[in-house]
Amino acid sequence: MKGLELSQRYFETFGIPMLASFGEAGTLVSAGLAGYGSECYGYDDELSTDHDFGPRFYLWIDDETDRKIGFELMRAYRRLPTEFMGYRNDRHSLFGENRGGVVTVKDFFRQFTGLERIPERPVEWLFIPEHALSAAVNGIVFREGCKEFDDYRNRLIDGMPDATRRKKIAARLAVMAQSGQYNLKRCLIRNDRGAAGLAAAEFVNKGLELLFLLNCRYAPYYKWIFRAAKELPVLADLVAMFESVLTETPGDRTVETVETICQRIVSELQRKGYTRLTETYLEPHAVEIYTSIRDPELIGLHLMEG
């Protein structure tokens, strides 16, 4: 059974009656599962059950509800059964604690954004890791009730400002040009296979992140990025090419694949109106997109920053 389904059944069996016992105050609580963990993406399998897996859910509350029933709600959650449908929720890795239970909206989102409020300035969005934003809005909300939580989550889902997205796209294009179209060839000519492998990996990493930006979605943590990229509506067919660049022994075929990927990316940039240039080398496109940004805090940053 997938973790999201397990947790939703656990909530329906125990969480709903528990919240009902709090009367009207219990209706002001949102419940669901989101955040770190493969099950929050629906990517869990049998291997995932050896740690940080089990029946659990979050109860998201605002500060006022926390003052009224927060402590008693936390105690009630901790009294829930630790075993459900043959799974236990008490096997944690070093990083697996506190993935569920009662949490205020500010505390929950602060662990992902570093802020107690929704990011406002484009530069604030720029320096929040995309994998953290992805974790903040993944999963499923089983029940809405806390307006502050629902509003915060929906604002993050709606996405970052256009200026921030342009800055991130420009930065990734610049790194892809440097690593994949320039340094990879030079490393191969020098027969420096280790450096060539690193150049290929850098190109693939930034390239996959770029795919998410072009789809207006957040790239997840690296170990799920390939799987998630295959589900994107635009340019998902490039994922197999990126994988070949990363896994094949670097050589002439790798260079050809890199150029094919870049050609496709340029076509998509043109289609979306990010660039009017036609060359396949990505750096000029990065510069053109960067110079289109008007936000004063972003245009003062290095081209590759962000």
Summary of the structure (lengths in Angstrom):
residues: 306
radius of gyration: 22.3
end to end distance: 38.3
largest distance: 71.9
contacts: 977
relative contact order: 0.11
helix: 60%
strand: 7%
